[in-house]
Structure formats: structure tokens, C-alpha cells
């Protein structure tokens, strides 16, 4: 994996909480994993929008059956 160093501005309270959870050495990994999850969610949302456009919305009965279920890991 190729890495790149970036400079960014973050909320101080969020940084403090993240570092308290993972330590200074794990902070970059924590941010990278968080970014990867957010990007995956964005791609899934785009796919859902494309599928809804092609096939129509998810039927209410199907939506009710799956609400509250955890995403697979």
C-alpha cells in the first residue's frame, strides 16, 4: 500500500478522544480505517441510488424485515 502524508484540521475533542482510545502511534491507522469505512459507505449509498433508479425503491415489507439488523462484518 502506498501512503501519503497530509495536513488537515480536525476538531480537538475528536482528536483527543481518538488518541485516548488508540494512542499516538495508532492515530494514523485509526484515521485511515475511519476514512476507508466512510468511503465504503459512500460507494454503497451510490449503488443503492443507482439500483433504486433502475429497479425502483425497496418494498416496505422487505425494508421492515431488515431494519434493525446489523451489517455483516
Secondary structure, DSSP 4 states (H G I P E B T S, - for coil): -----------HHHHHHHHHHHTTTTHHHHHHHHHHHHHHHHHHHHHHHHHHHHH-SPPHHHHHHHTTPPPP-
